[in-house]
Amino acid sequence: MIRVSRRVTAAVAVLALTVGLPGLAHASPGSTQAQRSTGLIASAPGNPDGQLPAGWRISGTGAERQLVWTSAKPVPVGNARIEFYAGDRLLGRPEPTKDQREFRLGLDGVRIGSADELKVLAAGRRLDAAGATRTPDARRSAPVKPATPLPANPVDPGVPGKYRTVSGEYALNSVRLPGYPVPVEMQATVVSPTDAPGRRPVALFLHGRHFTCYDPKGEITLSWPCETGLKPVPSYRGYLHDQKLLASQGYVTVSISANSINAQDAMLSDAGAQARSSLVRLHLARWAEWTRSPAKAPAAVRAGAPADLSRVLLVGHSRGGEGVNRAALDSRFKPPAAQDAHQGPVRWRIRGTVLIGPTIFGQNPAPDVPSVSILPGCDGDVSDLQGQMYVDATRGISRGNALQSAVYVVGANHNYFNTEWTPGQAEAPADDDFSTGETPDPVCTPGAKSRLTATQQQTAGSTYIAAAAALFIGGDDRVRPLLDGSNLRAPSADPARVLTNAVGGNRTPVVVPDTSVSVSGGRVCSQLESNPIQGCLVGNSAGVSPHFAYWQVGNEPGRHAVLMRWSKAGSAVRVTPARPVSLAGAESLALRVIVPPNTTGTQLDVTVTDKSGRRATLGRTTVDGLPGSNRTASYWAREVRVPMTAAIKAKLDLKQVKSLELTPRTKSGRAWLMDAWGWRPGTPAVQPAALPRVDLGELTVKEGNSGVRTYRVPVRVAGKGSGQVRLFITDQNTGKVTHRTVTVSASRPAINVPITVKGNTRFGYDASYTALIKAVRGVAVGSYSGGVVVLDDDPMPKIKVTPLADRVTEGQPLKWRVTLSTRADAEIVAGFVIQPVSGGPELSTTDVDPQWLDNNFGARPTPERPISQAVEEPWLSAGVPPGQLTTEVSVPTRTDGVSEPEESLRMQLFSFDEAWEPLPGSIFTGKVKDRT
């Protein structure tokens, strides 16, 4: 289902209360005063009091408690999700305020852990203060050296074609999408050839997530429709340079607008992937209607050549990339009707996708769909380059004959592929998403030798989009070497340095590391493990690897590589699969090998041994690292190949290859083997397998008053065949993730995911149990996230306040007892708003214990002021802990030795009903008389 997390819903409600009710926050949003919340924050060495880092605070109490991070400046609207972590544990995804400076996450009583481990991440990039203060990069002293250009490919797809083109736009009635309260626009720009014969193949573009509205003064918003005085950002017009090139080569191109989705997808569990898929397919359905009835088509469509919807290429940028990937999946495997806006027949065929700086939050790429993932080396938005998963995560899922290509563009940022996101070209305000701050980056700072200009980047992007079109739609195998790791270049993209690696196509697996592989001289490492004994990229390595892109469950099983580390030449690493493999018919052995950035000349001898023990050294290969810094994802695998000639001459049994041996010939170094394949030229026809599709849903139930009930996470299995998924369940109380591998098939359309719920008559908070799935083999995964939400159905206890000591002498505490009508299973939130006193002097900040003042308000006694003015919103918490009936509220006064009249403290009780609407209560007054 498309849904918003209930925890997030509560957080949004509390944010609204905070705006409308003074006192729900301990400090104003701009406050930098560190705070502590007992029971939520654990102490740590060097931080025994659990003080929150600068920029962090906790507001509210109980179910309305929120973890709040305030950025020093607005965080640009982007495509990567902003997430709160405690160490490696995902706490959740916060709700941003309108100005994109404050981010709030509802805690629902969850224990955060050590305050020192708090961090804000977006695609692996650290956003909070601790992450902004970067340690110097030791590699900065060595400038990036220009690499020798790769040999030119004989065919250059970046050369404009012979056809004349025509451009236009259409705007249809807006459409309703499930889970989106505001209708979504149906608007597009079309560029088509005018003199190309017959029906022409189609390329559809979908932009990513960007702000949606602006005005000439520079104001920008993420809202829809645009408010009065604001104009829509025309993100859909940002690919006209790509469209014009493809149209000149004979393609009908259409680029569609998705501003409404961008304005509504922030807190959805799938970040808008299903909605974008629906939008893409609704446009394709209209084009299918227009091919049947051309007279009904808009003028912009009729002006160009007719479309051939049996040959469609989808191009998506950023979240648009994940959207078109889902559209390709949904075009083959029908999604659940409740979450899909397109209910008609599929009258088109997706031949391939191009994904530009894409997100892949689910890490479940569409199987059997050829793809090209463009990875911008200076991406400041989706900075972990998680789009590499569109390649790596397809291994072993289906037949594997669809080419999956990763295209690494050195020096390209995220935004400039879209001219409407590019300064100097865009109508709306635009910026460079790669921000270097005060310290220049040797690779990505504008003006660095490796950094591309906007025009250079756009030209390179157009060229490789055209290469994908020529291969996937046109079947021109002459452009394949530009995409499949063959290390050739397209001169049209010069001076951009573009590198590729790939899986699929005419490859057969030799080594895909997992726990069944035995290694001597090195070890199988876990890609996401932080323990240096087991992990792949740990310790003092600066930078990250796109291959090791983080997923939602932390140390995810099933993702491995082979780590090689040597201190002298000749230290061989032998890799032995669980059973012999075949290299019969292979022309070369292709390896994807990572070496550290900015290193050159890592030499490896490659040897294979057959089952009988015969050996052959195939040759020596040299691997160079990418230009990189601690701000780039440059631990990226270079594809290298060695011919099989020596093995054939040595008469090895190539159907029974037992092991692969890599022997370093440089004196020291590190390398990671991602995988090894038998390779031969050519692009085989894609033969999609019959697979089951699995979608998780969400079930909402009531707790009940008694007994124990077992509920199951809704799972939909449709299609043909059988396969396996890995199922992850998160315990809401401990945060612990458990996993198991489950076999699924359409004949047994169920996965047993039991959730046990115990009913009672005591009030508590709603509980959520999250389930995630990931394909292992033979499965297509649609909605990867689901779970069970348990709604508490018991009334909230009533609150009574009794004065215990409301007339005291200075030096004694004022006290009130807060009593519940019945015990609860959760903290009952209540508190007092300190109000100004009329008709006499008010107790001041110097009249109370300074530690109490700091603990409750984050305030200091001086300068002296009434307590009602101690902070902007003085709120004195009076929450009753779970299982208890009472609590006491105390205001410790101090003796100041100054003769003064009786002083007063005035405060009003506030509590909340079951819907978290504030309930103002009685006003209480405390009197303090002078000791003298």
N, C-alpha and C positions, 0 to 999 in steps of 0.2 A: 504494500500500500504506500501511497504518498502521504506522509504524515509529518507533523511537528512533534518533537519530543515533549512529553507532558512536563518533564522537569523544566524545559525551556519555557513552556507556556506559563508555568508558575513564576519563573524568573521575570518574564515580561509583565505579568500582572503586578508583581512586587515593584518593578520599575515604575509602573504607572502610579502605584500607591505612594512611592517615594516622592514623585513629582507633586502629587496632590496633598500629601500629609507631612508636615514638618516632623523631624525627629526619627525617621526610620533609618537614617544613615548616621554613622558615628562621626563623620567628618564630611565637609563639603567636597564635591568632586575634585576640586583643585588641590585638596590638602595632600601634603606629602608626609604627614605624621604617620609613622609606623604604628601598627595595631596588632593586638593579639586577641584571639578568640579561644577561650578555654575549651578543651576537648576536641577542637578541630585541628590545631596546629601542634605538632610534636616538636620538642626541643631537639637540638642537634649540637655536636661539638662546635664551640665557638659562638653558639647562639642559644644559650640555655633557656632564654625566655620565649623562644619561638617567635621573635619579632619578624613581621612580614618585611620583605625587601621593599626598597623604595618604589613607589608607584602602585603598590598593592594595598588593599584594605578589605575588610569584611564589613558589610553593612547588614543591619537587621539581625533577627534572631530566629531560631526554630526553622520552620519550613520556609520562611521568607528570607533566610540567611543567604547572602550572596557574596561570592568572591569577585572583587572588582579590581580591574587593572586599568590604569589611566596612562595613556601614551602622552609623551611630551608634545607631540604634534599629530595631526590627523593621519590615520593609517589609510592609504589609498584604497579605494574600492578595487578589489582584485578577484582572481579566480581561485587561488589557494584558500582553503579553509583556515580560519584563525581558531586555534585550539589551546586550551589550558592543560598543562601537564604538571604532575609531581614526579620528577625523575623521568622514568620511561612509561609511567602510568597516565593514560588519558583521563583527565577529570571531566572534560566536556567541551562543548563549543559555545562560547559566550555570545550574548546578544549585543550588538553595537548600538550606541546612541547615534542620533542623526548626524552629529558632527564627526563620527568615526574616531573619536578620541577615547571614549570610555567603553569598556567591555565588561559585561556583567554575566556571571554564571550562577544560577540557583544551585545551592548545595544540598538542600533537603537533609541536613544533618550528616552529610558524608564527611568522614575524617580526611583531611588533606594530606597529613603526614608532615614531613619536615619542611619548614618554611624555606630552607635553603635550596630545596629542590624545585620550587615553583618556577615555571617558565611559560612563555607565550611563544608558540610556534606557528608558522605558516609555511607548509611544504618543507618542513625541516629547518626553515630559517628562523633564527631567534629574533623576536621583536622587542622584548622587554629590556630594561636597562642593563641587566647583566649580559644580555646577548649583544647589545649595542656597543658595549665596551669590548672590542675585539683585541685579542693578543696580537702582537706583531707577527706577520707571516715571515718565517725564516727564508722563504723562497723569493722574497721581494728584492733581495740584493742582486739577484741574477735576472736581467731583463729577458723577456720572452724573445727567443730568436726566431726569425721567420723560417718556416719550413720550406723545403724544396717543393715546388708545385708538383702535383700528381700528373701522370700522363693524361693527355686529352682523350676522351671517348670519341670514336669516329662520328657518332651521331649526337648532335647537340639539341635537346628539346627546348632550349630557351630561345631559339631563333623564331621570330614571328612567322606565321603562316601566310598563305596567299589570299585568304578570303577577306572581303570587306566586312565591316561590322556595323551594327546598329545598337543603340542603347535606349533604354526606357525604364519606367517603373510601373508597378501596379499596387493598388491598395484595395483589399477586400474587406468585408465585414469581419470584425474581431470575433474570436472564438473563445469558448469556455473550455478550460482544462481542469481535470479532477484535482482538487486540493488547492486551486488558485481562485481566490475570491474575485479578483479583478480580471476582466477579459484580456486576452492576448492578441496583439495586432497581427494581421496577415498582410504584411507589406514586404516588397522585394524590389531589387533592381535587377534588370535583365540585360545581358549583352550577348548578342547572337550573330552568327554569320548571315550574310544576306544572299550570297551567291554560291553556297555550298550545295551540292546535289543531294537529293534524298533526305531521309530523316537523319537527324544528327544526334550523337550521344550527348548526355546531359551532365553538367557538373554543378552541384548545389553547394553553396557556401553558408556556413553558420558561424557568426561571430561569438565571442566569449562574453564573460561578465565584466561589465564596465559601468561607470555611473551613467545615468539615463537622461538627465535633464541639466540644462545650463542656461545662464544668461550672459549677455555681452560683458557684464562686469566681472565675470569669473566665478560666480556662484555655481556650485554643482550639487546635485542631489541624486539619491538612489530611490526614486519614487515613480509611481505611474498611476494614472496619466500625469503629465507634467502640470505643475501648478501654474496659475496665471502669471504671465511674464517670463516664463521659462520655455525653452525650446527643446525638443527631443535631440539627443545625441545620435547622429546618423551612422552608428557603428556598421550597419549593413552595407554602407557605401565604401567601406575601407579596403575592399579587395578588387576594386575596379581595374587595377593594374594587372592582377592575375586573370580576371575575367576577359580583359581585352586580348591578352596573349592567347588564352585558350580559344576564344571566339575566332581569332584569326587563323587558328589551326583547325577550325571546323566544329567546335563544341558549342552547344547552347548552354549558357551559364546563367545561374540565378543565385542571388545572395539575399538571404531573408533576415528580417529584423526580429529580435527577441528581447526588446527592452522590458516588456511587462514581466517576462520570466525573471530577468535579472533583478527586478525590483521586489520579487516575491520569494526567491529561492533560498534566502539566507539561512533559515533554520529548518529546512526540510531535510529529512534523513538521507535522501539521495542527491542533495544539492542541485536539484532541477534536471537530472539526467532524463527521467521519464517524460517530463514535460517537453523538453527539447526534442526528444524523439517523436513525440506526438506532433509537434509543430512541423518538423521536417516532413513527416509522412502525410500530414494534412495538405501541405503545399504540393507534394508529389501526387496526391490524389486529385488535386485540382488540375495539375498538368495532364494527368491521365484522362480526365474529363475533356480537356481542351483538345487533346489529340483526336478524340472521338467526335467532338463538335467544335471545330476550329472557329466557327463564327461567334461562339460564346466566349472566346478567349479575350483578355484585355488587349488593347492596342499594342502594348509593349511586347506581348507574346506573338501576336500576329505579324509583327514587322519583321521578324527573323525567320530562319529556317525551322521547319517542323521538328519536334523532338522525338527521339527514339528512347523510350523509357525502359527498354530492355538492356540498355547500357548506361548505367548511372554511376558516377563517381561522387562521393560525399566528402566535402572538405570542411573541417571544423577547427576552430581556433580556441584553445584553452578549454573552458567548460563546454564550449561548442564542440570540441573534439570528443569529449565523453558523450555528448548528446548525439553526434552522428554515429559513434560506435554503437550506442543503444538503438538508434534507428536501424542500423544494419542488422542487429540482432532481432529486433521486433519485426523486421520485414520477413525474416525466415521463420521465427518462432513467435506466435501471437502472444502478446502479453495479457495478463488478467484484465478483463473488460472494465473492472471498477477503476483502474488507474490509467486507462488509455482513452484518449479523445478520438482516435481514429478507429472506427468500427467496420469499415467497408473492406472490400477485397484488396489484395496487394497486386496492383497492375504495373509493377516495375521490378527491376532486378538490380541490386547493388553489386557492382563488380569490384569495388575496392573503396578504401577510405584514405584520406590524407589528414593527419592529425597534427596541428601546429602548436607546440608548447602545451600539450593537452594535460588535463587532469584525468585521473583514473582512480577515484575514491574507492570504488569497489574492487579494483584490481581483477576484474573478470572480463577480459576482452572477448569480443564476439568471435567464436571459432569459425574457421574456414572462410574468412573474409580477408583478402589481401590488404595490407596496410602499409603506409609510410608514416612514421612518427618523426616529425622535425623537432629536434632538441636544440634550443638556443643556448649556446655556451655561456651567455651573460644574462640569463633569465633571472630577473629580480622579483618575479611574481611566483610562478610555479618553479621555484628555484632548485628543488631537488630533482628536477627533470624526471618525474615519475612516469612520464609517457613512455619511458623505456620498458615499462611493464606490458605495453601492447605487443612487445616482441617476446620478452622473457616468459611472461605468464601464459603464452600459448603453447609452450613446450609440453608435449604429452597429452594435451587436452583432446585433440581430434586426430585426423589423418596426417596433418602437418605438411600438406603440399601447397598450402597458400603461403606466398612469400610475405614475411613480416620484417620490415626494414626499419632501422633506426638511422636517422640522418642527423649527425651532429654538426651544427653550424658554429664554428669558432667565432666569437666576437659579436654574435647576434643577441639582442635583448628580446623581451617578451612582446612588447607593445608594437614595435615598428613594423611588424608584418601587416598591421592594419593602419592605413594612412590616416584614418580618423582618430587614431590613438597616438599620432606622431606630431610633436611640436613643429610648427611651420607648415604643416600640411592639413591639419585637422581644423574643422569649423569650431569645435568646442575646445576648452582648455585641455592640454595634453602634456605628458612629461615622460622622461626616461625612467622606466621602472627599475633599472639597476642603479641604486643609490649608493655612492661610495662614501658619503659623509665627508669628514675632514681629511681622511687618509686616502690618497689615490690608490686605485687597484691597478696592478701591473698589466692585467689582461683586459679589464672591462671599462676602465675610465675612458670617456670620450677623448679621442686623440691618441690613445695607446695604439701601437702598431697592429695589434691583433683585433682591435675593436672596429666594427664595421660602421659606416654611416648608414642613415636610414635608407637612402636610395640603394646602396649596395646590398643591404639586407633584403629589401623588397625584391630586388632583381634575382637574388639567389633563391628566395622563396618561390617566386614565380617559375623559375627554371625547374625546380624539383617537384613542384605540383604538376607541371607539364610532363615531367618524366613519368610520374605515377600514372597520369592519364594515358600516355602513350603505351605504357606497359600493360596496365590493368584493363583498359578499354580497347585500345588500338591493337594490343597483342604484338607490339613491336619489340622483339627480344633484344634488339640492338641497344636499347637504353637500359636494359637490366644491369649492366656493369656499373651504372651510376648509383644503384640502389642496393646491391646485394653484397657489399663488402669487397668488391673486386678492385678497389683503390684506383679508379679512374675519375676524372673530373669533367664537368661541363664548362667549356670556356665562357659561355654566356654568364656564368655565375662569378667569374673572376672579378675582383681579387679575393672573394670569399674562400676560405679554406673549409671544405665540406668533406666529412668523413662518414663512412657507413659501416654498420655491421648488420647481420641478418640471421634469421632462422627460417626454416620452411623452404619452399621451392624444391629444387632438386638436391635436397640434403637427406641423409640418413643418419640417425643418431649413433654416436660412438661412445661419448662420455657426457652424461648430464648428471653432475654430481648430486648424490644423495647419501643417506646413511648406509646404503648397501654397497657403496664403492669403497674399496680398500686402497689406502695410500701409504707408500713408504717414502721417506725423505721429505715429506710435507704432511699436511693434514686436511681433512674435510672440515671446513669452517661453516658456522651458522651465520647467515647474512645479517640478522638483526640482533644477535646476541651481544650484550655489552661486556660480558666477561671476556677478558683477553685470552683466556685459555681456550675458549670455544668460538669466539667471534671472528669475523673476517676483517673488518676495518676498525681497529680499536687502538687504544694507546694514544700516541702523539701525532697521529695522522691528521693533517689539516685538510679540510675539504670533505666532500661526501661523494658517494657513488650512486648514479642513477639506477644501477642494478640492485642496489640495496635499499631502495625507497621504502620508507616506513609504512606499515599498515596499522590498523586500529587496535590490534591485540598485542602489541609489543613484540616480544620474542616469538615470532611466528614460526611454527614448524614447517618443514618441507621446502625450505629455501636454503641452498647451500652453494658453495664454490670450493675449489681446491686452493689452499694457501701455500705458496712457496716462499721460503725465506732462506737465503744462503749467504755464507761469508767467504766462500772460495769457489772458484770455477770448478766445474765437474761434479758438483753435488747433485746427482740425479734425483728426480722425483718420479716415482712409478705409480701410475693410476690403473687399477684393475677393476673393471666392472664386475658385477655379480655373476655374469655369465658372458661367454664369448660373443662378440658382435661382428657384423658383416661390413666390410669395406669393398665388397665385390661390385664392380662397375663404377667405382668412384675414380674421378680423374685426379683429385687432390684431397688431402686432409685439411679441413678448415678448422682453425681454432680461434676462439674469442678470448683474448688475454688482456687483463688489466695490468698496467704498470703505473707507478706513481707519476703524477703530473710533473711536467718540466724535466723529466729524465729522458735520455736518448741512448740508443745503442744497446738496449738489453737484448743479448743474443741467446737463443735457445736451440739446441739440437733436438730434433724430433725423431723418436724411434718407436716402432711398433713390433710386437712379438706375437706370433700366432700360437695356437693351442699346443702345437708340438714343440715349441721352444725356439723356432727359427726367428731371427731378428733382422731387421733392416732399418738403417738410419735413413730417413726420407730426405733430410736436408737440414739446413740451419736457417732460422728466421730471425729477423730483427724487429723489435717492438719499441716504439717511441711513445712516451706519454704525451698527453694533451697539454696545451698551455693552461695553467690553473693557478688559483690562489685559495686562501681559506674561505673565500666567499663564493666559490664556484663548485659545481658538481662535475669534477674533472677526472675522477677515478672511473674511467669509461673504457670498455673493452674494445681494443683494436682487433679487427679480423685479419688474420694472417693465414696463408696457405702454403703447404709444401706438396709437391707432386708425388704421386704414388709409384713413380717409375722404378725406384730402387726396390720397393717391395715386390713388384711384379718380376723384376730381374732375379731377385733372390728366391722366387717361387714360393713365397709365403702363401699359406691357405687364407686368402682374404675373406672367406666366409666364416672363419673361426679366429678372429683376432682377439687375443687374450688380454693384452695390456698396452698402454701408451706410456712412453717415457719422455720426460722433458729434462734436458741437461743444460743448465746455465753455462755459458762460456764467458760471461763477464764476472769480475772478481767478487762482487757482492751485489745484493739487491733483494727486491721483493716482487712477486707477481701473483696474480690470481687467475686461475683457469676457470672461466665461466662454463664452457662446454667445448666439445669437439664433434665434428661431423664429417661424414663422407660427402664430398661435393662434386658435382659435375655441372657443366653449363646447361642453360635452357630454362624455360619457365613452363612447368607442367600445367595442364588444365586443372583447375580447382574442382575437386569432386566432394561437395559437402556431404558429411556423414549424417545419418539419421540419429539425432541426439534427443534425449529428454531435456526439457527446460524446467528449471527449478526457480520458484519465487517464494520468498518468505513474506508473511503478513504479520499483522499485529492484532492481538485479541485483547479486548478490554472487558474485565469482569469485576463484579462486586465481591468484597471480602466475605460477607455473610456473618451471621451472629454466632455460629457454632460449627463444630465438625471440621474435618480436613477434606479439601477438594483438590483434585489434580486436573490441571488444564494443560493444553498442548499448544505450542506455537503453531499458528496456521501455516501450512506448507502446501504449495500447489506444484504438482509435477505433471507436465503435459508433454506430448510428443511421442517419439519412438525410441527404442533402445534402452540401455541402462548405463550407468556410470557411477562415479564416486564424487562426493563433496566432502570437504572438511568443515565440520560444524563447531562453532565457538559459542560458549555460553558464559556471560559475565555475571558474577554474583554481585548484586547491588550493594550488599553490606560490606564485603571485603575488597571488592574490585578484582578478585581473583578470576582468571579466565581459564576455563577447562575446554578441552577440545577432543573430538573423536572423528574418525573417518566413517562415513555412512554410504552405503550403496543405495542408489535410487533408480527407479524405473517407472515408466508410465503404467505398467501392470500392477505396481505396488505404489500408488501415488501418495505415500505418507512417509514422513520422517518423525520418529517418536521423540519429541522434545518436551518431556513432562515438566511442569512447574507446579509445586505443591503449595497450596494456600491454606492457612489455618484461620478460621473465622473466630471472632470474639465480639464483645459488646463494648470494647473500649476504643475511644477515639485514637486514630493514628493517621499517618500521612500515606498518600498513595505510594505504591511500590512498583518498580519497573524491572523487568528481567529482559536483558537484551540478548538476541541471538544473531550471529553472522554466519554466512556460508561463503565458501570459496571452492571453485571447481578444482578437482584433482585430475580426473580423466573422464572423457566421454560424456560431458555434461555442459549445457549452456546455462549460465546463471543470469537471471534478470534482476529482480529485487533481492539484494544480498543481505538486507537488514530487516529484522523483525523482532517479535518478542511478545511478552504478556505484561499488560498494565493492570495492576490490582487497585481498584478504587476503594478507599475506606468509606464505609456507609454508616458510621456511628456518629452521633451528634457530638459537637464540641462541648466540653464542660463549661459551666458558668463560672464566672470569676467574682470573688468578693474580696474587698480590701478592708482590713481592720487596723486602725492606728494602734501601735504598741508604745510609742514614745513620740508624740507630736508636739510636746512642749518640754524643752530641755534647756539646761544651762550649757553655755559654750564649753567645748571639751567633751561633751557627751554626744552620742549619735542619735539622730532622728531615725525612727524605725516604723515600718508598716509591714503587716503580714498579708500576703496574697494567698488566698485559699481557693481551691477548685471544688466544684460540687461532686466530682468523681475523678478517680485516677485515669490517666491516659497513657497510651503507648508511645507517645511522642511529646516533645516539649511543647507546652502551650505558650504561645507567644503573647506577651503583654508588655506594657511599659508605660512610662509616664513622660509626657511632654512638659518640660519646664517652661512655665509661663511668667511673664512680668508681674510683679506685685504692684498693686495700687493702694494708696492710703497708708504708706509707711515704708521704711527702708527694707531693701531686699538683701538676703544673704549673698555675700560676694565670693569671688574666687579665692580670696585670701582667708576666708572664714572656714574653709573646709580643708581636709587632708589633701595635700598636693598629689600624692600617689593615687588617691581615689579619683581626683579630677583627671589625671592622665589616663588611668585605666578605663574610665567611662566615656570621656569626651576627647581624649588625645589633646588636652589643653594644658596650659601652664597658668599658675596663679597670677603672674604679672603680665601686663598691667592689670591692676585690680579693676574688676567690672562685675556687674550683677551676674549670677549664675545663669540666668535666662539668656545672657549674651556671651557665655563662655565660648560657644562655637555657634555657627549659623543655625544648627538644628540640634539643640540639646535634648537628647532622648535617653532616659534612664531605664535600662532593661529590667523587666520583672518577670521573665519567663520561668515557668515551673517545669523542672526536669521530668523526663519520662518516669512513670511509676510512682511519683510523689504527689502529695496533696497540697503542700504548701511551700512557699519560699518567702524569704524576708528581703525587703529593700531597706538599705541603710545609707544614711548620709552622715559620715563622720565629721563633726565640727571640731575646730581647734581653738585653743585659748590664745588670744592675740595680745592680751595685756592692755588693750585700748578700751577706754570707757566709751560705751556707745549704747543707743537705745535698743529695744527689742527688734530683732530682724526676722523676716519671714521667708519661707520657701513655698511657692505655689506651683502645683503640678496637676495635670489632668490625665486620668487613666485612659489608655486606648488598648482595645483588644480587637479580635477579628472573628468573623463568623466562618461557617464552613466554606463559603465561596471567597474567603479572604477579603471581604469588604470590611473596612475599618469601622469599629464600633466605639464612638466616643463615650466615656464614662464619667464618673463623678470627679469633682475637683477636690483635692486634698491640700491642706495647708499645714506647714510645720512652723513652730515658733522657737526662736533661740534667744534667751535672755543673757545679758552680760554677767559674767561671774563676779564683777566688782560691784 
